[in-house]
Amino acid sequence: MVKELSWQNIPTPSTSPVRVIITVNKEHHVAQARRMAIALAREMGLGKVAASCAETAVTELGNNLVLHATAGGTITLAVVDRSGAVGLEVIVEDKGPGIADVALALKDDFSTNGGLGGGLPGAQRLMDEFEISSTVGVGTRIVARKWQPCR
């Protein structure tokens, strides 16, 4: 089930399955995705550090959509459950140009636009799970998850 939500009225995961899709092609869309990520993370009970990790990863991945994807892309945020463990899932998708060498792009200090080269590998370190698939000329899809620590 997909629900259209604003970041100000996100229901708690216990009362409703939540999935928010944000179209990102300008910097202010990244800020919107960041606000939604932190609101969802807090609602689902992630601690401050884990919520900040997810928020920062969303910001880095969103910035990559603005900087590298020709037409931007989407960030999907969802509260997920795996065998009773609750997590925040972040799916980032674009329609090109793709990443020619994913392994190289995940190395610290590698940059194609003169930046510091820490965004993609940093986002990978911040999240508990991180999967990336990319095809040159087709696009890139990243799925990352941050899990609620065991209590």
Buried (B, 14 or more C-beta within 10 A) or exposed (E): EEEEBEBEEBEEBEEEEBBBBBBBBEEEBBEBBBBBBBBBBBBBBBEEEBBBBBBBBBBBBBBBBBEBBEEBBBBBBBBBEEEEEBBBBBBBBBBBBBBEEEEEBBEEEBEEEEEEBBBBBBBBEBBBEBEBEBEEEEBBBBBBBBBBEEE
